[in-house]
Amino acid sequence: MGKQVDQLINMLQTSLTETLEVLARLSEAELDDPSDHPCAMGGAVRDLLTHNIDHERMHVGQVYSARYSLRQMQKSEADRLMAETLRARTDLMAALIGLPDSALDARTPDDQWTIREMIEHTIYWERHSVDDLARQKLAHRLPAGRPRPALEVTDPIYGKLSVNSEG
């Protein structure tokens, strides 16, 4: 990927974070409030937000069509794995939306683990495997001193894994 593509992806991530911060504070009742934004097409806040989702999906299709026309499909297996990793992570994050904090540590009769343990297990093994890959195969190609958030997660079976900026 090029530097400008990276910049566009970062812009999309930043904008998504800002959007989710706003949406997280909306009440159910506010979804039915009228919206004077032109994208709501004379409807309510709910209409505005569903329009935004559909609008984004339309442009995703256009980007794939443009890639096809330019003969720039995702041919690289590494690119496909990166895209699928992103899809899987957003699915997991989406599964958490609307869940009350009180449900994170509740045990259900069907599962051995709590939801929090499942998430920490996911992060634990992602960091464990990808950091190992980075050290063994990519250390000389990754930027020195790249900023990394400090994470401390605990796997229900293997215990703590601390990841810091030295990773």
Contact map, one row per residue, 1 for C-alpha under 8 A:
11101100000000000000000000000000000000000000000000000000000000000000000000000000000000000000000000000000000000000000000000000000000000000000000000000000000000000000000
11111100000000000000000000000000000000000000000000000000000000000000000000000000000000000000000000000000000000000000000000000000000000000000000000000000000000000000000
11111110000000000000000000000000000000000000000000000000000000000000000000000000000000000000000000000000000000000000000000000000000000000000000000000000000000000000000
01111111000000000000000000000000000000000000000000000000000000000000000000000000000000000000000000000000000000000000000000000000000000000000000000000000000000000000000
11111111100000000000000000000000000000000000000000000000000000000000000000000000000000000000000000000000000000000000000000000000000000000000000000000000000000000000000
11111111110000000000000000000000000000000000000000000000000000000000000000000000000000000000000000000000000000000000000000000000000000000000000000000000000000000000000
00111111111000000000000000000000000000000000000000000000000000000000000000000000000000000000000000000000000000000000000000000000000000000000000000000000000000000000000
00011111111100000000000000000000000000000000000000000000000000000000000000000000000000000000000000000000000000000000000000000000000000000000000000000000000000000000000
00001111111110000000000000000000000000000000000000000000000000000000000000000000000000000000000000000000000000000000000000000000000000000000000000000000000000000000000
00000111111111000000000000000000000000000000000000000000000000000000000000000000000000000000000000000000000000000000000000000000000000000000000000000000000000000000000
00000011111111100000000000000000000000000000000000000000000000000000000000000000000000000000000000000000000000000000000000000000000000000000000000000000000000000000000
00000001111111110000000000000000000000000000000000000000000000000000000000000000000000000000000000000000000000000000000000000000000000000000000000000000000000000000000
00000000111111111000000000000000000000000000000000000000000000000000000000000000000000000000000000000000000000000000000000000000000000000000000000000000000000000000000
00000000011111111100000000000000000000000000000000000000000000000000000000000000000000000000000000000000000000000000000000000000000000000000000000000000000000000000000
00000000001111111110000000000000000000000000000000000000000000000000000000000000000000000000000000000000000000000000000000000000000000000000000000000000000000000000000
00000000000111111111000000000000000000000000000000000000000000000000000000000000000000000000000000000000000000000000000000000000000000000000000000000000000000000000000
00000000000011111111100000000000000000000000000000000000000000000000000000000000000000000000000000000000000000000000000000000000000000000000000000000000000000000000000
00000000000001111111110000000000000000000000000000000000000000000000000000000000000000000000000000000000000000000000000000000000000000000000000000000000000000000000000
00000000000000111111111000000000000000000000000000000000000000000000000000000000000000000000000000000000000000000000000000000000000000000000000000000000000000000000000
00000000000000011111111100000000000000000000000000000000000000000000000000000000000000000000000000000000000000000000000000000000000000000000000000000000000000000000000
00000000000000001111111110000000000000000000000000000000000000000000000000000000000000000000000000000000000000000000000000000000000000000000000000000000000000000000000
00000000000000000111111111000000000000000000000000000000000000000000000000000000000000000000000000000000000000000000000000000000000000000000000000000000000000000000000
00000000000000000011111111000000000000000000000000000000000000000000000000000000000000000000000000000000000000000000000000000000000000000000000000000000000000000000000
00000000000000000001111111000000000000000000000000000000000000000000000000000000000000000000000000000000000000000000000000000000000000000000000000000000000000000000000
00000000000000000000111111100000000000000000000000000000000000000000000000000000000000000000000000000000000000000000000000000000000000000000000000000000000000000000000
00000000000000000000011111110110000000000000000000000000000000000000000000000000000000000000000000000000000000000000000000000000000000000000000000000000000000000000000
00000000000000000000000011111110000000000000000000000000000000000000000000000000000000000000000000000000000000000000000000000000000000000000000000000000000000000000000
00000000000000000000000001111111000000000000000000000000000000000000000000000000000000000000000000000000000000000000000000000000000000000000000000000000000000000000000
00000000000000000000000000111111100000000000000000000000000000000000000000000000000000000000000000000000000000000000000000000000000000000000000000000000000000000000000
00000000000000000000000001111111100000000000100000000000000000000000000000000000000000000000000000000000000000000000000000000000000000000000000000000000000000000000000
00000000000000000000000001111111100000000001110000000000000000000000000000000000000000000000000000000000000000000000000000000000000000000000000000000000000000000000000
00000000000000000000000000011111110000000001110000000000000000000000000000000000000000000000000000000000000000000000000000000000000000000000000000000000000000000000000
00000000000000000000000000001111111000000001100000000000000000000000000000000000000000000000000000000000000000000000000000000000000000000000000000000000000000000000000
00000000000000000000000000000001111100000111100000000000000000000000000000000000000000000000000000000000000000000000000000000000000000000000000000000000000000000000000
00000000000000000000000000000000111110010111100100000000000000000000000000000000000000000000000000000000000000000000000000000000000000000000000000000000000000000000000
00000000000000000000000000000000011111010110000000000000000000000000000000000000000000000000000000000000000000000000000000000000000000000000000000000000000000000000000
00000000000000000000000000000000001111111100000100000000000000000000000000000000000000000000000000000000000000000000000000000000000000000000000000000000000000000000000
00000000000000000000000000000000000111111100000000000000000000000000000000000000000000000000000000000000000000000000000000000000000000000000000000000000000000000000000
00000000000000000000000000000000000011111000000100110000000000000000000000000000000000000000000000000000000000000000000000000000000000000000000000000000000000000000000
00000000000000000000000000000000001111111111101110100000000000000000000000000000000000000000000000000000000000000000000000000000000000000000000000000000000000000000000
00000000000000000000000000000000000011111110001100000000000000000000000000000000000000000000000000000000000000000000000000000000000000000000000000000000000000000000000
00000000000000000000000000000000011111011111000000000000000000000000000000000000000000000000000000000000000000000000000000000000000000000000000000000000000000000000000
00000000000000000000000000000000011100011111111100000000000000000000000000000000000000000000000000000000000000000000000000000000000000000000000000000000000000000000000
00000000000000000000000000000011111000010111111100000000000000000000000000000000000000000000000000000000000000000000000000000000000000000000000000000000000000000000000
00000000000000000000000000000111111000010011111110000000000000000000000000000000000000000000000000000000000000000000000000000000000000000000000000000000000000000000000
00000000000000000000000000000011000000000011111111000000000000000000000000000000000000000000000000000000000000000000000000000000000000000000000000000000000000000000000
00000000000000000000000000000000000000011011111111100000000000000000000000000000000000000000000000000000000000000000000000000000000000000000000000000000000000000000000
00000000000000000000000000000000001010111011111111110000000000000000000000000000000000000000000000000000000000000000000000000000000000000000000000000000000000000000000
00000000000000000000000000000000000000010000111111111000000000000000000000000000000000000000000000000000000000000000000000000000000000000000000000000000000000000000000
00000000000000000000000000000000000000000000011111111100000000000000000000000000000000000000000000000000000000000000000000000000000000000000000000000000000000000000000
00000000000000000000000000000000000000110000001111111110000000000000000000000000000000000000000000000000000000000000000000000000000000000000000000000000000000000000000
00000000000000000000000000000000000000100000000111111111000000000000000000000000000000000000000000000000000000000000000000000000000000000000000000000000000000000000000
00000000000000000000000000000000000000000000000011111111100000000000000000000000000000000000000000000000000000000000000000000000000000000000000000000000000000000000000
00000000000000000000000000000000000000000000000001111111110000000000000000000000000000000000000000000000000000000000000000000000000000000000000000000000000000000000000
00000000000000000000000000000000000000000000000000111111111000000000000000000000000000000000000000000000000000000000000000000000000000000000000000000000000000000000000
00000000000000000000000000000000000000000000000000011111111100000000000000000000000000000000000000000000000000000000000000000000000000000000000000000000000000000000000
00000000000000000000000000000000000000000000000000001111111110000000000000000000000000000000000000000000000000000000000000000000000000000000000000000000000000000000000
00000000000000000000000000000000000000000000000000000111111111000000000000000000000000000000000000000000000000000000000000000000000000000000000000000000000000000000000
00000000000000000000000000000000000000000000000000000011111111100000000000000000000000000000000000000000000000000000000000000000000000000000000000000000000000000000000
00000000000000000000000000000000000000000000000000000001111111110000000000000000000000000000000000000000000000000000000000000000000000000000000000000000000000000000000
00000000000000000000000000000000000000000000000000000000111111111000000000000000000000000000000000000000000000000000000000000000000000000000000000000000000000000000000
00000000000000000000000000000000000000000000000000000000011111111100000000000000000000000000000000000000000000000000000000000000000000000000000000000000000000000000000
00000000000000000000000000000000000000000000000000000000001111111110000000000000000000000000000000000000000000000000000000000000000000000000000000000000000000000000000
00000000000000000000000000000000000000000000000000000000000111111111000010000000000000000000000000000000000000000000000000000000000000000000000000000000000000000000000
00000000000000000000000000000000000000000000000000000000000011111111100000000000000000000000000000000000000000000000000000000000000000000000000000000000000000000000000
00000000000000000000000000000000000000000000000000000000000001111111110000000000000000000000000000000000000000000000000000000000000000000000000000000000000000000000000
00000000000000000000000000000000000000000000000000000000000000111111111110000000000000000000000000000000000000000000000000000000000000000000000000000000000000000000000
00000000000000000000000000000000000000000000000000000000000000011111111110000000000000000000000000000000000000000000000000000000000000000000000000000000000000000000000
00000000000000000000000000000000000000000000000000000000000000001111111100000000000000000000000000000000000000000000000000000000000000000000000000000000000000000000000
00000000000000000000000000000000000000000000000000000000000000000111111100000000000000000000000000000000000000000000000000000000000000000000000000000000000000000000000
00000000000000000000000000000000000000000000000000000000000000000011111110000000000000000000000000000000000000000000000000000000000000000000000000000000000000000000000
00000000000000000000000000000000000000000000000000000000000000000011111111100000000000000000000000000000000000000000000000000000000000000000000000000000000000000000000
00000000000000000000000000000000000000000000000000000000000000010011001111100000000000000000000000000000000000000000000000000000000000000000000000000000000000000000000
00000000000000000000000000000000000000000000000000000000000000000000000111111011000000000000000000000000000000000000000000000000000000000000000000000000000000000000000
00000000000000000000000000000000000000000000000000000000000000000000000111111011000000000000000000000000000000000000000000000000000000000000000000000000000000000000000
00000000000000000000000000000000000000000000000000000000000000000000000001111111000000000000000000000000000000000000000000000000000000000000000000000000000000000000000
00000000000000000000000000000000000000000000000000000000000000000000000001111111100000000000000000000000000000000000000000000000000000000000000000000000000000000000000
00000000000000000000000000000000000000000000000000000000000000000000000000011111110000000000000000000000000000000000000000000000000000000000000000000000000000000000000
00000000000000000000000000000000000000000000000000000000000000000000000001111111111000000000000000000000000000000000000000000000000000000000000000000000000000000000000
00000000000000000000000000000000000000000000000000000000000000000000000001111111111100000000000000000000000000000000000000000000000000000000000000000000000000000000000
00000000000000000000000000000000000000000000000000000000000000000000000000001111111110000000000000000000000000000000000000000000000000000000000000000000000000000000000
00000000000000000000000000000000000000000000000000000000000000000000000000000111111111000000000000000000000000000000000000000000000000000000000000000000000000000000000
00000000000000000000000000000000000000000000000000000000000000000000000000000011111111100000000000000000000000000000000000000000000000000000000000000000000000000000000
00000000000000000000000000000000000000000000000000000000000000000000000000000001111111110000000000000000000000000000000000000000000000000000000000000000000000000000000
00000000000000000000000000000000000000000000000000000000000000000000000000000000111111111000000000000000000000000000000000000000000000000000000000000000000000000000000
00000000000000000000000000000000000000000000000000000000000000000000000000000000011111111100000000000000000000000000000000000000000000000000000000000000000000000000000
00000000000000000000000000000000000000000000000000000000000000000000000000000000001111111110000000000000000000000000000000000000000000000000000000000000000000000000000
00000000000000000000000000000000000000000000000000000000000000000000000000000000000111111111000000000000000000000000000000000000000000000000000000000000000000000000000
00000000000000000000000000000000000000000000000000000000000000000000000000000000000011111111100000000000000000000000000000000000000000000000000000000000000000000000000
00000000000000000000000000000000000000000000000000000000000000000000000000000000000001111111110000000000000000000000000000000000000000000000000000000000000000000000000
00000000000000000000000000000000000000000000000000000000000000000000000000000000000000111111111000000000000000000000000000000000000000000000000000000000000000000000000
00000000000000000000000000000000000000000000000000000000000000000000000000000000000000011111111100000000000000000000000000000000000000000000000000000000000000000000000
00000000000000000000000000000000000000000000000000000000000000000000000000000000000000001111111110000000000000000000000000000000000000000000000000000000000000000000000
00000000000000000000000000000000000000000000000000000000000000000000000000000000000000000111111110000000000000000000000000000000000000000000000000000000000000000000000
00000000000000000000000000000000000000000000000000000000000000000000000000000000000000000011111110000000000000000000000000000000000000000000000000000000000000000000000
00000000000000000000000000000000000000000000000000000000000000000000000000000000000000000001111111100000000000000000000000000000000000000000000000000000000000000000000
00000000000000000000000000000000000000000000000000000000000000000000000000000000000000000000111111100000000000000000000000000000000000000000000000000000000000000000000
00000000000000000000000000000000000000000000000000000000000000000000000000000000000000000000000111110000000000000000000000000000000000000000000000000000000000000000000
00000000000000000000000000000000000000000000000000000000000000000000000000000000000000000000000111111011000000000000000000000000000000000000000000000000000000000000000
00000000000000000000000000000000000000000000000000000000000000000000000000000000000000000000000001111111000000000000000000000000000000000000000000000000000000000000000
00000000000000000000000000000000000000000000000000000000000000000000000000000000000000000000000000111111000000000000000000000000000000000000000000000000000000000000000
00000000000000000000000000000000000000000000000000000000000000000000000000000000000000000000000000011111110000000000000000000000000000000000000000000000000000000000000
00000000000000000000000000000000000000000000000000000000000000000000000000000000000000000000000000111111110000000010000000000000000000000000000000000000000000000000000
00000000000000000000000000000000000000000000000000000000000000000000000000000000000000000000000000111111110000000111000000000000000000000000000000000000000000000000000
00000000000000000000000000000000000000000000000000000000000000000000000000000000000000000000000000000111111000000111100000000000000000000000000000000000000000000000000
00000000000000000000000000000000000000000000000000000000000000000000000000000000000000000000000000000111111100000110000000000000000000000000000000000000000000000000000
00000000000000000000000000000000000000000000000000000000000000000000000000000000000000000000000000000000111110111100000000000000000000000000000000000000000000000000000
00000000000000000000000000000000000000000000000000000000000000000000000000000000000000000000000000000000011111110100000000000000000000000000000000000000000000000000000
00000000000000000000000000000000000000000000000000000000000000000000000000000000000000000000000000000000001111110000000000000000000000000000000000000000000000000000000
00000000000000000000000000000000000000000000000000000000000000000000000000000000000000000000000000000000000111110000000000000000000000000000000000000000000000000000000
00000000000000000000000000000000000000000000000000000000000000000000000000000000000000000000000000000000001111111100000000000000000000000000000000000000000000000000000
00000000000000000000000000000000000000000000000000000000000000000000000000000000000000000000000000000000001111111100000000000000000000000000000000000000000000000000000
00000000000000000000000000000000000000000000000000000000000000000000000000000000000000000000000000000000001000111110110000000000000000000000000000000000000100000000000
00000000000000000000000000000000000000000000000000000000000000000000000000000000000000000000000000000001111100111111110000000000000000000000000000000000000000000000000
00000000000000000000000000000000000000000000000000000000000000000000000000000000000000000000000000000011110000001111111000000000000000000000000000000000000000000000000
00000000000000000000000000000000000000000000000000000000000000000000000000000000000000000000000000000001100000000111111100000000000000000000000000000000000000000000000
00000000000000000000000000000000000000000000000000000000000000000000000000000000000000000000000000000000100000001111111110000000000000000000000000000000011100000000000
00000000000000000000000000000000000000000000000000000000000000000000000000000000000000000000000000000000000000001111111111000000000000000000000000000000000000000000000
00000000000000000000000000000000000000000000000000000000000000000000000000000000000000000000000000000000000000000011111111100000000000000000000000000000000000000000000
00000000000000000000000000000000000000000000000000000000000000000000000000000000000000000000000000000000000000000001111111110000000000000000000000000000111000000000000
00000000000000000000000000000000000000000000000000000000000000000000000000000000000000000000000000000000000000000000111111111000000000000000000000000000111100000000000
00000000000000000000000000000000000000000000000000000000000000000000000000000000000000000000000000000000000000000000011111111100000000000000000000000000000000000000000
00000000000000000000000000000000000000000000000000000000000000000000000000000000000000000000000000000000000000000000001111111110000000000000000000000000100000000000000
00000000000000000000000000000000000000000000000000000000000000000000000000000000000000000000000000000000000000000000000111111111000000000000000000000000111000001000000
00000000000000000000000000000000000000000000000000000000000000000000000000000000000000000000000000000000000000000000000011111111100000000000000000000000000000000000000
00000000000000000000000000000000000000000000000000000000000000000000000000000000000000000000000000000000000000000000000001111111111000000000000000000000000000000000000
00000000000000000000000000000000000000000000000000000000000000000000000000000000000000000000000000000000000000000000000000111111111100000000000000000000000000000010000
00000000000000000000000000000000000000000000000000000000000000000000000000000000000000000000000000000000000000000000000000011111111100000000000000000000000000001000000
00000000000000000000000000000000000000000000000000000000000000000000000000000000000000000000000000000000000000000000000000001111111110000000000000000000000000000000000
00000000000000000000000000000000000000000000000000000000000000000000000000000000000000000000000000000000000000000000000000000111111111000000000000000000000000000000000
00000000000000000000000000000000000000000000000000000000000000000000000000000000000000000000000000000000000000000000000000000111111111100000000000000000000000000000001
00000000000000000000000000000000000000000000000000000000000000000000000000000000000000000000000000000000000000000000000000000011111111110000000000000000000000000000000
00000000000000000000000000000000000000000000000000000000000000000000000000000000000000000000000000000000000000000000000000000000111111111100000000000000000000000000000
00000000000000000000000000000000000000000000000000000000000000000000000000000000000000000000000000000000000000000000000000000000011111111110010000000000000000000000000
00000000000000000000000000000000000000000000000000000000000000000000000000000000000000000000000000000000000000000000000000000000001111111110000000000000000000000000000
00000000000000000000000000000000000000000000000000000000000000000000000000000000000000000000000000000000000000000000000000000000000111111110000000000000000000000000000
00000000000000000000000000000000000000000000000000000000000000000000000000000000000000000000000000000000000000000000000000000000000011111110000000000000000000000000000
00000000000000000000000000000000000000000000000000000000000000000000000000000000000000000000000000000000000000000000000000000000000011111111110000000000000000000000000
00000000000000000000000000000000000000000000000000000000000000000000000000000000000000000000000000000000000000000000000000000000000001111111110000000000000000000000000
00000000000000000000000000000000000000000000000000000000000000000000000000000000000000000000000000000000000000000000000000000000000000000111111000000000000000000000000
00000000000000000000000000000000000000000000000000000000000000000000000000000000000000000000000000000000000000000000000000000000000000000111111000000000000000000000000
00000000000000000000000000000000000000000000000000000000000000000000000000000000000000000000000000000000000000000000000000000000000001000111111101000000000000000000000
00000000000000000000000000000000000000000000000000000000000000000000000000000000000000000000000000000000000000000000000000000000000000000001111111000000000000000000000
00000000000000000000000000000000000000000000000000000000000000000000000000000000000000000000000000000000000000000000000000000000000000000000011111000000000000000000000
00000000000000000000000000000000000000000000000000000000000000000000000000000000000000000000000000000000000000000000000000000000000000000000001111100000000000000000110
00000000000000000000000000000000000000000000000000000000000000000000000000000000000000000000000000000000000000000000000000000000000000000000011111110000000000000000100
00000000000000000000000000000000000000000000000000000000000000000000000000000000000000000000000000000000000000000000000000000000000000000000000011111000000000000000100
00000000000000000000000000000000000000000000000000000000000000000000000000000000000000000000000000000000000000000000000000000000000000000000000001111100000000000001111
00000000000000000000000000000000000000000000000000000000000000000000000000000000000000000000000000000000000000000000000000000000000000000000000000111110000000000001100
00000000000000000000000000000000000000000000000000000000000000000000000000000000000000000000000000000000000000000000000000000000000000000000000000011111000000000111100
00000000000000000000000000000000000000000000000000000000000000000000000000000000000000000000000000000000000000000000000000000000000000000000000000001111100000000111000
00000000000000000000000000000000000000000000000000000000000000000000000000000000000000000000000000000000000000000000000000000000000000000000000000000111110000011110000
00000000000000000000000000000000000000000000000000000000000000000000000000000000000000000000000000000000000000000000000110110000000000000000000000000011111000011100000
00000000000000000000000000000000000000000000000000000000000000000000000000000000000000000000000000000000000000000000100110010000000000000000000000000001111101111000000
00000000000000000000000000000000000000000000000000000000000000000000000000000000000000000000000000000000000000000000100110010000000000000000000000000000111111111000000
00000000000000000000000000000000000000000000000000000000000000000000000000000000000000000000000000000000000000001000100010000000000000000000000000000000011111100000000
00000000000000000000000000000000000000000000000000000000000000000000000000000000000000000000000000000000000000000000000000000000000000000000000000000000001111100000000
00000000000000000000000000000000000000000000000000000000000000000000000000000000000000000000000000000000000000000000000000000000000000000000000000000000011111110000000
00000000000000000000000000000000000000000000000000000000000000000000000000000000000000000000000000000000000000000000000000000000000000000000000000000000011111111000000
00000000000000000000000000000000000000000000000000000000000000000000000000000000000000000000000000000000000000000000000000000000000000000000000000000001111001111100000
00000000000000000000000000000000000000000000000000000000000000000000000000000000000000000000000000000000000000000000000000010001000000000000000000000001111000111110000
00000000000000000000000000000000000000000000000000000000000000000000000000000000000000000000000000000000000000000000000000000000000000000000000000000111100000011111000
00000000000000000000000000000000000000000000000000000000000000000000000000000000000000000000000000000000000000000000000000000010000000000000000000000111000000001111111
00000000000000000000000000000000000000000000000000000000000000000000000000000000000000000000000000000000000000000000000000000000000000000000000000011110000000000111111
00000000000000000000000000000000000000000000000000000000000000000000000000000000000000000000000000000000000000000000000000000000000000000000000011111100000000000011111
00000000000000000000000000000000000000000000000000000000000000000000000000000000000000000000000000000000000000000000000000000000000000000000000010010000000000000011111
00000000000000000000000000000000000000000000000000000000000000000000000000000000000000000000000000000000000000000000000000000000001000000000000000010000000000000011111
